[in-house]
Amino acid sequence: MTSFDSKYDVSFMFPAGDVGVVEGEMNIPSRGVPSGDSMEFNTLDEPIKETFMRDLRAVGNKFYHVLLPREKSSLLKEWDLWGPLLLCTFMATVLQGAEEADNTNDGGPEFAEVFVLVWIGAAIVTLNSKLLGGNISFFQSVCVLGYCLFPIALSLIVCRLILFATQNSFLFFLRLTITMVGFAWATFAATKFLGDSQPEGKKALAVFPICLFYFILSWLVVSHSNI
């Protein structure tokens, strides 16, 4: 008999021949392992390669939704600025003017000018949307406007390839057509994602700055003539 039994008589708790059974379940949570929707996934112990590939897939998925803008909330659920930063850096690098032998510029914009134009323009369009009563956050709007630059960036790539050929009127109008398609697609995608965030009766006031923003960037693309 144990010391507990010797001090207290517990035989009355169980009939003769009965043994008390304790039933239950013990769960030991594992650190860093997701278990259901209530637990947040811990990425501190995740390999850098896996983190990078996951973020890269997320950026690629957002680009896909810009090309096929069917799900309106796809860019608003988990916003990020990686895609807009990549597109802005790419466009600023390609569009920057070339320096001539006599240390003069060929008339094209500088890298910083394009970079600032994209971010300040997106911020102004977002501020206009917020002043009109938009119900999305500042960075969500900047994310959408930045990712919707993707069609214009694609038109820039195509126009850049066309510039390697001997230029004539036909090729200029071809570049103009391609750029306008990119402009129209970027505007359509942006209004598709941001349209429902504006109150009724003010959507036109929110769409006009978006069109102007993408039109200025498209004009830089079609006016870019140096290789």
Salt bridges, closest charged atoms under 4 A:
GLU46 OE2 - ARG54 NH1 2.63
GLU71 OE2 - LYS77 NZ 3.33
ASP80 OD2 - LYS62 NZ 3.06
ASP196 OD2 - LYS72 NZ 3.05
GLU200 OE2 - LYS203 NZ 3.60
